[in-house]
């Protein structure tokens, strides 16, 4: 492997310094540190002690494991159920090639987390697997920012340990400050706590670090949505959709913002586009029922919900989705029945019930644990 580095004065288009590095592929992580150190020295940047630690050469990497991990990350970033499952296969392939390759555990943790978050798998099944992978990875490499970010996400989503999650996110960024996804996840964490200024600062840093990341664009939109800046969120969702019209989260999240500004027909169109199968069929879901109801198609929405209830007899269907439909339809008692019967935490049941009784308009965000406001 040969890496050629050039330092160029862009104003006058003059090369100030250049060097080539010839290494074996197993040294791919070490060469990153070597190149970064060489550039820092050449441009006379003062490197702090903490940065010097991060620039220390890493050990050799198994090329087969590393390539499998990169394939897994590519698939993970697509966020479809099939590609998430294929990403898990890639991460497991990486671990089969090198059981000590800690980053593959970060990939596994993130894949199971998203499968749980999107309700592709029951959260009660997905989140423990995500936690186990993150813990195993941290045992192998406690200095991995990626693994600390994975563990922080599980603390937030599964354990509701807000302070612990924030500490882990901060630890992740102290170890790997250039990890855009950690900035994005911390931004969502801040938004859920109502700290919207901090959330925007973090997510814009994520976008600066990785301006081609589709999921980061949707996270920008999410942070703005939680801050009730709906029109601004629409701008970022549309930019993401323009980059890749097939990226599902851009369409479903765009639909949510459009619904909040009263553009119900357009919202329904984008939601259908976001959940459509490869053959074009649109499967029934609580979200589709809600969007259809808000578009004024009440009978069709009821039919979709009936299909969802039928599906729930044979496979996992998120109960808060059905509860949210009833809340949006102004049917508070059925909404509470779905939440009370299926929400294990007494505190959560009380909180959801109190907020839904105060405002059924909040039900969808509250039931999904995404509410950014406190209702008295």
Secondary structure, DSSP 8 states (H G I E B T S, - for coil): -EEEEEEEETTTTEEEEEEEEE--GGGHHHHHHHHHHHHHHHTT----HHHHHHTS------HHHHHHHHHHHHHHTT--HHHHHHHHHHHHHHHHH-TT-HHHHHHHHHHHHHHHHTTSS-HHHHHHHHHHHHHHHHHH-TT-HHHHHHHHHHHHHTS--HHHHHHHHHHHHHH-TT-HHHHHHHHHHHHHTT-HHHHHHHHHHHHHH-TT-HHHHHHHHHHHHHTT-HHHHHHHHHHHHHH-TT-HHHHHHHHHHHHHTT-HHHHHHHHHHHHB-TTS-B---HHHHHHHHHTT-HHHHHHHHHHHHHHTTTS---HHHHHHHHHHTT-HHHHHHHHHHH---HHHHHHHHHHHHH-GGGHHHHHTT---S---
